[in-house]
């Protein structure tokens, strides 16, 4: 169990440090040309690389919503859910802390939103709460379907991390303007600690919506797309 939790810690650390780091460090300088497309790919690449690196140890969830969805589908032991969530949140917070240490070394540094998620005034496009919740629920549900489908017994072996990483990239391309993209409560919590905005007061939405979306996606897969599917290889599904 200790190795699994360590893998989830490092995987979530990498996701926050790499994904949010691309927004805080690289995208902050327009001359580098990374933009929100580059940030989208950065998030996808963090999941892809760590799914290959440590997915065989812990399943490569790196996301409380993913762990919940896999548990609902019988692909993950419910008894391990709380420890996984704790490891993911701590790993994400550690990634955000290291990112803050680096970013604060720049002259005239100001955290601002610090790649946090938000709605209304804190949304990049000023989208309201209803739009933010809908986007996060639908996109997290879609993400779970991609994860469950690409790790099913019927899928080609060895390609799941690629599908999952590209799926997360697509999700960011769609929803960065809406919420700055969460679909991951650990990612949202990690950077909210360091933001100078009211991100922490909106954090509830970025736990509620991704968890609800994960449950929805898991139920769609379990009851509609793959009824009666075997529980699969518990602990070996990248995601």
Backbone as CSV, one residue per row, in Angstrom:
resi,resn,N_x,N_y,N_z,CA_x,CA_y,CA_z,C_x,C_y,C_z
1,UNK,0.829,-1.214,0.000,0.000,0.000,0.000,0.867,1.269,0.000
2,UNK,1.994,1.197,0.727,2.870,2.363,0.786,3.397,2.764,-0.579
3,UNK,3.751,1.779,-1.412,4.246,2.083,-2.758,3.145,2.701,-3.617
4,UNK,1.922,2.222,-3.465,0.806,2.789,-4.220,0.604,4.262,-3.866
5,UNK,0.617,4.547,-2.565,0.391,5.926,-2.134,1.549,6.829,-2.566
6,UNK,2.772,6.303,-2.533,3.912,7.081,-2.998,3.777,7.387,-4.487
7,UNK,3.309,6.402,-5.255,3.117,6.615,-6.688,2.054,7.680,-6.945
8,UNK,0.960,7.639,-6.177,-0.084,8.649,-6.340,0.416,10.032,-5.927
9,UNK,1.225,10.086,-4.871,1.821,11.357,-4.446,2.671,11.945,-5.567
10,UNK,3.601,11.164,-6.101,4.507,11.686,-7.122,3.776,11.992,-8.426
11,UNK,2.800,11.166,-8.770,2.052,11.434,-9.992,1.254,12.725,-9.914
12,UNK,0.609,12.971,-8.771,-0.175,14.195,-8.609,0.744,15.402,-8.455
13,UNK,1.867,15.214,-7.777,2.895,16.267,-7.717,3.282,16.699,-9.126
14,UNK,3.557,15.731,-9.991,3.992,16.025,-11.359,2.900,16.718,-12.156
15,UNK,1.656,16.277,-11.963,0.540,16.889,-12.677,0.406,18.366,-12.324
16,UNK,0.436,18.685,-11.033,0.277,20.076,-10.602,1.507,20.897,-10.961
17,UNK,2.683,20.361,-10.673,3.906,21.097,-10.955,4.072,21.345,-12.456
18,UNK,3.819,20.312,-13.264,3.984,20.451,-14.703,2.856,21.210,-15.372
19,UNK,1.625,20.830,-15.069,0.492,21.476,-15.717,0.313,22.907,-15.278
20,UNK,0.199,23.118,-13.971,0.035,24.488,-13.462,1.313,25.296,-13.665
21,UNK,2.464,24.601,-13.615,3.722,25.300,-13.860,3.797,25.879,-15.258
22,UNK,3.243,25.168,-16.232,3.252,25.697,-17.598,2.427,26.975,-17.689
23,UNK,1.365,27.068,-16.873,0.525,28.267,-16.876,1.184,29.413,-16.119
24,UNK,1.761,29.100,-14.969,2.335,30.140,-14.113,3.665,30.646,-14.658
25,UNK,4.483,29.757,-15.201,5.823,30.138,-15.633,5.896,30.447,-17.123
26,UNK,5.540,29.489,-17.967,5.727,29.660,-19.408,4.659,30.544,-20.049
27,UNK,3.372,30.250,-19.764,2.308,31.013,-20.415,2.265,32.461,-19.951
28,UNK,2.948,32.761,-18.853,2.979,34.139,-18.355,3.838,35.042,-19.228
29,UNK,4.608,34.429,-20.140,5.484,35.204,-21.019,5.044,34.986,-22.461
30,UNK,4.249,35.902,-23.026,3.690,35.713,-24.371,4.749,35.457,-25.438
31,UNK,5.963,35.969,-25.245,6.984,35.801,-26.261,7.408,34.336,-26.426
32,UNK,7.097,33.506,-25.422,7.430,32.094,-25.532,6.432,31.340,-26.401
33,UNK,5.264,31.914,-26.612,4.303,31.342,-27.550,3.571,30.098,-27.087
34,UNK,3.571,29.804,-25.782,2.931,28.567,-25.327,1.413,28.711,-25.292
35,UNK,0.894,29.804,-24.757,-0.544,30.058,-24.742,-1.338,28.979,-24.053
36,UNK,-2.680,29.044,-24.174,-3.498,28.051,-23.494,-3.445,26.698,-24.195
37,UNK,-3.058,26.680,-25.473,-2.874,25.391,-26.163,-1.692,24.644,-25.554
38,UNK,-0.613,25.374,-25.311,0.543,24.750,-24.680,0.242,24.256,-23.286
39,UNK,-0.528,25.028,-22.529,-0.914,24.604,-21.177,-1.760,23.329,-21.252
40,UNK,-2.656,23.270,-22.213,-3.493,22.078,-22.384,-2.645,20.844,-22.628
41,UNK,-1.667,20.964,-23.508,-0.794,19.823,-23.782,0.074,19.489,-22.575
42,UNK,0.474,20.492,-21.817,1.290,20.229,-20.630,0.536,19.353,-19.640
43,UNK,-0.736,19.654,-19.403,-1.523,18.825,-18.486,-1.653,17.403,-19.032
44,UNK,-1.935,17.277,-20.311,-2.046,15.944,-20.896,-0.758,15.158,-20.802
45,UNK,0.364,15.835,-21.010,1.659,15.154,-20.961,2.034,14.722,-19.550
46,UNK,1.606,15.482,-18.545,1.917,15.060,-17.174,1.244,13.731,-16.858
47,UNK,-0.003,13.598,-17.252,-0.720,12.355,-16.983,-0.160,11.217,-17.829
48,UNK,0.110,11.482,-19.099,0.646,10.451,-19.985,1.972,9.907,-19.450
49,UNK,2.884,10.807,-19.095,4.208,10.362,-18.660,4.152,9.615,-17.335
50,UNK,3.384,10.124,-16.376,3.326,9.443,-15.084,2.492,8.161,-15.136
51,UNK,1.529,8.089,-16.043,0.780,6.843,-16.190,1.711,5.728,-16.640
52,UNK,2.627,6.054,-17.563,3.623,5.057,-17.968,4.637,4.806,-16.863
53,UNK,5.017,5.853,-16.124,6.069,5.722,-15.119,5.619,4.931,-13.894
54,UNK,4.458,5.277,-13.346,4.037,4.656,-12.083,2.638,4.049,-12.151
55,UNK,2.014,4.066,-13.332,0.671,3.502,-13.438,0.609,2.038,-13.064
56,UNK,1.684,1.308,-13.313,1.708,-0.100,-12.963,1.787,-0.352,-11.473
57,UNK,2.092,0.689,-10.702,2.182,0.559,-9.244,0.837,0.852,-8.582
58,UNK,0.264,1.997,-8.933,-0.942,2.461,-8.226,-2.188,2.489,-9.093
59,UNK,-2.047,2.261,-10.379,-3.164,2.468,-11.295,-3.108,3.818,-11.953
60,UNK,-2.271,4.728,-11.439,-2.079,6.032,-12.073,-3.321,6.894,-12.072
61,UNK,-3.976,7.056,-10.922,-5.184,7.878,-10.861,-4.842,9.371,-10.845
62,UNK,-4.062,9.800,-9.866,-3.613,11.187,-9.703,-4.775,12.173,-9.597
63,UNK,-5.923,11.715,-9.155,-7.137,12.521,-9.222,-8.214,11.856,-8.364
64,UNK,-8.719,12.512,-7.323,-9.768,11.902,-6.503,-11.011,11.497,-7.291
65,UNK,-11.339,12.262,-8.321,-12.517,11.926,-9.121,-12.305,10.615,-9.874
66,UNK,-11.124,10.410,-10.400,-10.821,9.171,-11.113,-10.890,7.983,-10.152
67,UNK,-10.327,8.130,-8.973,-10.385,7.046,-7.986,-11.827,6.688,-7.645
68,UNK,-12.677,7.706,-7.474,-14.090,7.458,-7.177,-14.765,6.724,-8.325
69,UNK,-14.550,7.182,-9.544,-15.173,6.546,-10.694,-14.755,5.095,-10.851
70,UNK,-13.479,4.803,-10.652,-13.005,3.429,-10.758,-13.598,2.557,-9.655
71,UNK,-13.781,3.128,-8.464,-14.393,2.370,-7.377,-15.849,2.031,-7.706
72,UNK,-16.573,2.986,-8.259,-17.970,2.747,-8.624,-18.086,1.617,-9.642
73,UNK,-17.113,1.524,-10.537,-17.138,0.487,-11.573,-16.533,-0.833,-11.123
74,UNK,-16.091,-0.914,-9.884,-15.508,-2.148,-9.403,-14.082,-2.372,-9.829
75,UNK,-13.436,-1.309,-10.329,-12.050,-1.426,-10.759,-11.065,-1.010,-9.663
76,UNK,-11.575,-0.607,-8.517,-10.726,-0.082,-7.452,-11.382,-0.403,-6.115
77,UNK,-10.583,-0.757,-5.138,-11.078,-1.151,-3.821,-11.541,0.089,-3.039
78,UNK,-12.802,0.093,-2.604,-13.340,1.222,-1.846,-12.523,1.513,-0.586
79,UNK,-11.917,0.496,-0.006,-11.147,0.684,1.228,-9.902,1.546,0.998
80,UNK,-9.467,1.633,-0.246,-8.270,2.409,-0.548,-8.596,3.833,-0.998
81,UNK,-9.882,4.160,-1.076,-10.267,5.460,-1.624,-9.751,6.615,-0.767
82,UNK,-10.008,6.598,0.518,-9.573,7.706,1.379,-8.050,7.865,1.397
83,UNK,-7.266,6.783,1.545,-5.809,6.955,1.476,-5.331,7.519,0.148
84,UNK,-5.936,7.101,-0.938,-5.567,7.641,-2.248,-5.861,9.140,-2.302
85,UNK,-7.034,9.534,-1.832,-7.388,10.957,-1.856,-6.381,11.773,-1.048
86,UNK,-6.003,11.279,0.106,-5.051,12.006,0.947,-3.707,12.137,0.243
87,UNK,-3.218,11.039,-0.342,-1.936,11.083,-1.049,-1.995,12.037,-2.234
88,UNK,-3.115,12.047,-2.940,-3.256,12.920,-4.108,-3.276,14.391,-3.708
89,UNK,-4.018,14.721,-2.660,-4.098,16.119,-2.224,-2.738,16.598,-1.702
90,UNK,-2.072,15.764,-0.917,-0.763,16.161,-0.394,0.257,16.282,-1.524
91,UNK,0.227,15.342,-2.457,1.139,15.424,-3.592,0.912,16.663,-4.425
92,UNK,-0.350,16.990,-4.683,-0.656,18.207,-5.428,-0.198,19.454,-4.702
93,UNK,-0.435,19.493,-3.383,-0.011,20.654,-2.592,1.504,20.810,-2.608
94,UNK,2.220,19.684,-2.563,3.683,19.751,-2.628,4.137,20.294,-3.978
95,UNK,3.473,19.866,-5.050,3.809,20.387,-6.368,3.567,21.872,-6.472
96,UNK,2.460,22.337,-5.908,2.153,23.764,-5.930,3.148,24.552,-5.092
97,UNK,3.583,23.972,-3.966,4.545,24.662,-3.106,5.888,24.844,-3.804
98,UNK,6.358,23.797,-4.485,7.620,23.916,-5.223,7.477,24.917,-6.356
99,UNK,6.335,24.892,-7.042,6.088,25.851,-8.109,6.106,27.274,-7.562
100,UNK,5.494,27.483,-6.415,5.486,28.819,-5.807,6.904,29.275,-5.469
101,UNK,7.730,28.369,-4.942,9.109,28.715,-4.607,9.873,29.181,-5.843
102,UNK,9.644,28.509,-6.971,10.336,28.892,-8.209,9.785,30.204,-8.747
103,UNK,8.456,30.288,-8.847,7.833,31.473,-9.433,8.128,32.724,-8.628
104,UNK,8.205,32.597,-7.321,8.438,33.769,-6.479,9.860,34.305,-6.609
105,UNK,10.727,33.580,-7.304,12.068,34.073,-7.548,12.157,35.087,-8.670
106,UNK,11.045,35.304,-9.383,11.032,36.291,-10.466,10.848,37.692,-9.893
107,UNK,11.451,38.702,-10.514,11.254,40.073,-10.030,9.800,40.496,-10.197
108,UNK,9.297,41.232,-9.224,7.922,41.733,-9.255,6.880,40.608,-9.316
109,UNK,7.215,39.474,-8.716,6.282,38.345,-8.736,5.027,38.672,-7.941
110,UNK,3.887,38.311,-8.502,2.606,38.407,-7.796,1.820,37.144,-8.112
111,UNK,1.373,36.395,-7.111,0.695,35.122,-7.378,-0.565,35.274,-8.209
112,UNK,-1.358,36.329,-7.960,-2.619,36.467,-8.682,-3.468,35.234,-8.499
113,UNK,-4.009,34.722,-9.586,-4.823,33.515,-9.513,-4.019,32.253,-9.341
114,UNK,-2.736,32.267,-9.673,-1.826,31.134,-9.528,-2.427,29.863,-10.134
115,UNK,-2.942,29.974,-11.357,-3.493,28.841,-12.119,-4.666,28.174,-11.411
116,UNK,-5.354,28.912,-10.532,-6.475,28.328,-9.801,-7.720,28.294,-10.671
117,UNK,-8.722,27.559,-10.193,-9.987,27.435,-10.906,-11.012,28.392,-10.325
118,UNK,-12.010,28.757,-11.137,-13.014,29.668,-10.633,-14.171,29.864,-11.586
119,UNK,-15.208,30.493,-11.094,-16.368,30.864,-11.898,-16.665,32.335,-11.651
120,UNK,-17.575,32.892,-12.445,-17.943,34.318,-12.350,-16.690,35.180,-12.497
121,UNK,-16.397,36.016,-11.533,-15.254,36.922,-11.663,-13.926,36.184,-11.768
122,UNK,-13.864,34.947,-11.266,-12.616,34.188,-11.297,-12.506,33.274,-12.509
123,UNK,-13.508,33.257,-13.352,-13.454,32.499,-14.607,-12.704,33.309,-15.652
124,UNK,-11.796,32.697,-16.414,-11.094,33.449,-17.465,-12.047,34.159,-18.425
125,UNK,-13.173,33.503,-18.743,-14.161,34.105,-19.631,-15.366,34.673,-18.909
126,UNK,-15.285,34.751,-17.574,-16.364,35.265,-16.722,-17.648,34.439,-16.834
127,UNK,-17.507,33.135,-17.028,-18.662,32.244,-17.078,-19.239,32.068,-15.670
128,UNK,-20.562,31.959,-15.588,-21.240,31.853,-14.308,-21.136,30.477,-13.683
129,UNK,-21.685,30.362,-12.474,-21.609,29.121,-11.722,-22.261,27.958,-12.465
130,UNK,-23.438,28.187,-13.048,-24.128,27.112,-13.753,-23.319,26.564,-14.908
131,UNK,-22.718,27.457,-15.686,-21.890,27.021,-16.811,-20.666,26.269,-16.317
132,UNK,-20.067,26.755,-15.228,-18.869,26.116,-14.689,-19.183,24.699,-14.191
133,UNK,-20.271,24.561,-13.430,-20.629,23.243,-12.918,-20.954,22.281,-14.056
134,UNK,-21.691,22.766,-15.053,-22.046,21.904,-16.188,-20.804,21.436,-16.928
135,UNK,-19.894,22.361,-17.210,-18.670,22.002,-17.918,-17.861,20.979,-17.141
136,UNK,-17.698,21.206,-15.853,-16.878,20.303,-15.052,-17.522,18.921,-14.918
137,UNK,-18.834,18.872,-14.758,-19.515,17.580,-14.651,-19.417,16.805,-15.954
138,UNK,-19.755,17.448,-17.067,-19.767,16.763,-18.371,-18.362,16.325,-18.769
139,UNK,-17.380,17.197,-18.592,-16.020,16.864,-19.020,-15.391,15.799,-18.125
140,UNK,-15.691,15.820,-16.828,-15.165,14.758,-15.965,-15.827,13.430,-16.307
141,UNK,-17.117,13.461,-16.613,-17.796,12.230,-17.029,-17.159,11.678,-18.294
142,UNK,-16.909,12.548,-19.256,-16.251,12.110,-20.482,-14.864,11.551,-20.216
143,UNK,-14.138,12.190,-19.301,-12.794,11.727,-18.955,-12.843,10.318,-18.377
144,UNK,-13.813,10.055,-17.500,-13.941,8.718,-16.925,-14.270,7.685,-17.993
145,UNK,-15.104,8.048,-18.943,-15.443,7.107,-20.013,-14.203,6.790,-20.851
146,UNK,-13.389,7.803,-21.136,-12.134,7.567,-21.862,-11.232,6.624,-21.065
147,UNK,-11.107,6.887,-19.766,-10.242,6.056,-18.917,-10.751,4.618,-18.871
148,UNK,-12.038,4.458,-18.617,-12.594,3.116,-18.490,-12.557,2.365,-19.813
149,UNK,-12.836,3.066,-20.898,-12.800,2.406,-22.201,-11.403,2.017,-22.633
150,UNK,-10.454,2.911,-22.432,-9.088,2.638,-22.896,-8.362,1.624,-22.022
151,UNK,-8.857,1.389,-20.795,-8.255,0.386,-19.913,-9.092,-0.889,-19.841
152,UNK,-10.133,-1.001,-20.654,-10.957,-2.212,-20.638,-10.221,-3.348,-21.339
153,UNK,-10.700,-4.540,-21.132,-10.067,-5.710,-21.737,-10.174,-5.694,-23.261
154,UNK,-11.168,-4.994,-23.797,-11.361,-4.967,-25.243,-10.443,-3.972,-25.951
155,UNK,-9.817,-3.075,-25.198,-8.979,-2.037,-25.798,-7.590,-2.585,-26.115
156,UNK,-6.906,-2.012,-27.114,-5.531,-2.432,-27.401,-4.641,-2.201,-26.187
157,UNK,-3.816,-3.161,-25.880,-2.965,-3.078,-24.687,-1.845,-2.066,-24.889
158,UNK,-1.546,-1.330,-23.831,-0.388,-0.452,-23.822,-0.612,0.966,-24.293
159,UNK,-1.814,1.251,-24.808,-2.055,2.579,-25.371,-2.918,3.466,-24.477
160,UNK,-3.377,2.946,-23.355,-4.285,3.717,-22.502,-3.706,5.063,-22.072
161,UNK,-2.448,5.146,-21.633,-1.935,6.451,-21.219,-1.975,7.504,-22.320
162,UNK,-1.796,7.065,-23.563,-1.847,8.021,-24.673,-3.263,8.566,-24.834
163,UNK,-4.248,7.669,-24.827,-5.642,8.104,-24.958,-6.038,8.997,-23.792
164,UNK,-5.621,8.637,-22.589,-5.994,9.407,-21.405,-5.318,10.772,-21.419
165,UNK,-4.022,10.808,-21.769,-3.314,12.080,-21.833,-3.896,13.009,-22.881
166,UNK,-4.212,12.469,-24.059,-4.821,13.299,-25.103,-6.238,13.706,-24.722
167,UNK,-6.937,12.826,-24.008,-8.270,13.185,-23.524,-8.217,14.366,-22.581
168,UNK,-7.232,14.372,-21.681,-7.102,15.499,-20.750,-6.689,16.767,-21.491
169,UNK,-5.872,16.614,-22.519,-5.513,17.773,-23.350,-6.760,18.381,-23.988
170,UNK,-7.601,17.540,-24.578,-8.842,18.016,-25.195,-9.735,18.720,-24.185
171,UNK,-9.847,18.150,-23.000,-10.670,18.756,-21.955,-10.188,20.168,-21.641
172,UNK,-8.876,20.351,-21.549,-8.338,21.685,-21.270,-8.569,22.647,-22.433
173,UNK,-8.446,22.151,-23.646,-8.700,23.019,-24.807,-10.135,23.537,-24.794
174,UNK,-11.061,22.722,-24.294,-12.464,23.126,-24.243,-12.726,24.091,-23.087
175,UNK,-12.200,23.775,-21.914,-12.721,24.421,-20.705,-11.803,25.403,-20.006
176,UNK,-10.586,25.624,-20.493,-9.764,26.659,-19.866,-10.495,28.006,-19.838
177,UNK,-11.165,28.416,-20.920,-11.877,29.707,-20.849,-13.023,29.727,-19.838
178,UNK,-13.557,28.552,-19.493,-14.733,28.497,-18.625,-14.339,28.507,-17.149
179,UNK,-13.480,27.571,-16.741,-13.126,27.427,-15.322,-11.624,27.406,-15.082
180,UNK,-10.844,27.535,-16.128,-9.398,27.287,-16.078,-9.128,25.799,-15.893
181,UNK,-10.146,24.992,-16.080,-10.135,23.526,-16.071,-9.657,22.905,-14.774
182,UNK,-10.598,22.255,-14.118,-10.253,21.440,-12.961,-10.328,19.972,-13.347
183,UNK,-11.533,19.403,-13.354,-11.811,17.958,-13.482,-10.956,17.142,-12.514
184,UNK,-10.401,17.797,-11.504,-9.497,17.141,-10.564,-9.463,17.942,-9.260
185,UNK,-10.154,17.479,-8.226,-10.182,18.239,-6.967,-8.814,18.455,-6.333
186,UNK,-7.895,17.508,-6.484,-6.569,17.671,-5.890,-5.814,18.802,-6.559
187,UNK,-5.926,18.915,-7.866,-5.288,20.002,-8.605,-5.854,21.350,-8.182
188,UNK,-7.173,21.417,-8.026,-7.820,22.669,-7.634,-7.428,23.085,-6.224
189,UNK,-7.382,22.129,-5.316,-7.037,22.424,-3.931,-5.596,22.906,-3.820
190,UNK,-4.696,22.263,-4.547,-3.269,22.552,-4.427,-2.945,24.013,-4.682
191,UNK,-3.463,24.568,-5.776,-3.092,25.938,-6.136,-3.932,26.980,-5.414
192,UNK,-5.115,26.586,-4.921,-5.961,27.543,-4.201,-5.267,28.051,-2.942
193,UNK,-4.406,27.237,-2.356,-3.670,27.657,-1.158,-2.787,28.877,-1.422
194,UNK,-2.334,29.040,-2.670,-1.354,30.067,-2.982,-1.931,31.248,-3.768
195,UNK,-3.178,31.133,-4.198,-3.789,32.200,-4.989,-4.119,33.404,-4.116
196,UNK,-4.029,34.583,-4.706,-4.377,35.816,-3.989,-5.832,36.206,-4.224
197,UNK,-6.547,35.416,-5.002,-7.944,35.689,-5.286,-8.826,34.948,-4.279
198,UNK,-10.119,34.913,-4.542,-11.056,34.187,-3.683,-11.207,32.735,-4.117
199,UNK,-10.174,32.186,-4.716,-10.251,30.821,-5.243,-10.642,29.813,-4.169
200,UNK,-10.146,29.990,-2.959,-10.435,29.024,-1.904,-11.923,29.001,-1.567
201,UNK,-12.584,30.143,-1.646,-14.011,30.194,-1.322,-14.865,29.500,-2.387
202,UNK,-14.307,29.316,-3.591,-15.029,28.634,-4.671,-14.618,27.172,-4.817
203,UNK,-13.740,26.732,-3.955,-13.177,25.390,-4.103,-14.235,24.303,-4.017
204,UNK,-15.296,24.539,-3.252,-16.351,23.534,-3.119,-16.871,23.061,-4.469
205,UNK,-16.982,24.016,-5.415,-17.524,23.678,-6.743,-16.611,22.717,-7.489
206,UNK,-15.302,22.809,-7.208,-14.336,22.003,-7.939,-13.981,20.709,-7.211
207,UNK,-14.712,20.444,-6.145,-14.824,19.104,-5.590,-16.159,18.493,-6.005
208,UNK,-17.221,19.261,-5.825,-18.560,18.745,-6.107,-18.719,18.319,-7.561
209,UNK,-18.395,19.199,-8.499,-18.652,18.909,-9.911,-17.797,17.763,-10.446
210,UNK,-16.471,17.731,-10.215,-15.711,16.588,-10.720,-16.126,15.248,-10.105
211,UNK,-16.451,15.227,-8.811,-16.883,13.973,-8.202,-18.224,13.523,-8.773
212,UNK,-19.142,14.482,-8.965,-20.431,14.140,-9.573,-20.241,13.662,-11.006
213,UNK,-19.368,14.338,-11.743,-19.098,13.932,-13.119,-18.458,12.560,-13.200
214,UNK,-17.545,12.274,-12.275,-16.908,10.960,-12.257,-17.934,9.867,-11.999
215,UNK,-18.836,10.116,-11.048,-19.882,9.134,-10.765,-20.777,8.931,-11.982
216,UNK,-21.113,10.025,-12.654,-21.957,9.937,-13.848,-21.263,9.141,-14.947
217,UNK,-20.004,9.464,-15.222,-19.273,8.744,-16.260,-19.122,7.273,-15.942
218,UNK,-18.862,6.965,-14.671,-18.720,5.570,-14.271,-20.022,4.801,-14.451
219,UNK,-21.144,5.431,-14.109,-22.439,4.763,-14.252,-22.814,4.581,-15.723
220,UNK,-22.499,5.570,-16.556,-22.758,5.426,-17.990,-21.974,4.246,-18.549
221,UNK,-20.701,4.158,-18.150,-19.892,3.042,-18.639,-20.426,1.706,-18.123
222,UNK,-20.723,1.665,-16.838,-21.121,0.411,-16.210,-22.479,-0.088,-16.689
223,UNK,-23.427,0.842,-16.859,-24.804,0.439,-17.150,-25.185,0.506,-18.625
224,UNK,-24.480,1.334,-19.383,-24.882,1.546,-20.781,-23.842,1.026,-21.770
225,UNK,-22.608,1.452,-21.619,-21.599,1.136,-22.621,-20.998,-0.248,-22.446
226,UNK,-20.877,-0.701,-21.226,-20.258,-2.008,-20.999,-20.965,-2.774,-19.891
227,UNK,-22.257,-3.076,-20.071,-22.986,-3.798,-19.016,-22.353,-5.161,-18.750
228,UNK,-22.214,-5.470,-17.477,-21.694,-6.786,-17.106,-20.205,-6.939,-17.300
229,UNK,-19.508,-5.830,-17.529,-18.059,-5.933,-17.725,-17.407,-6.549,-16.496
230,UNK,-16.401,-7.375,-16.732,-15.631,-7.932,-15.625,-14.919,-6.816,-14.886
231,UNK,-14.681,-6.934,-13.571,-14.037,-5.860,-12.821,-12.675,-5.466,-13.370
232,UNK,-12.032,-6.324,-14.151,-10.765,-5.943,-14.765,-9.593,-6.139,-13.816
233,UNK,-8.525,-5.430,-14.103,-7.279,-5.614,-13.372,-7.162,-4.509,-12.340
234,UNK,-7.670,-4.727,-11.143,-7.669,-3.712,-10.106,-6.241,-3.304,-9.793
235,UNK,-6.025,-1.988,-9.771,-4.710,-1.477,-9.449,-3.789,-1.336,-10.639
236,UNK,-4.263,-1.719,-11.854,-3.382,-1.634,-13.000,-3.901,-0.711,-14.089
237,UNK,-5.060,-0.054,-13.847,-5.619,0.826,-14.866,-4.971,2.192,-14.778
238,UNK,-4.215,2.636,-15.809,-3.731,3.999,-15.787,-4.893,4.959,-15.793
239,UNK,-4.738,6.106,-15.210,-5.800,7.078,-15.235,-5.589,8.218,-14.336
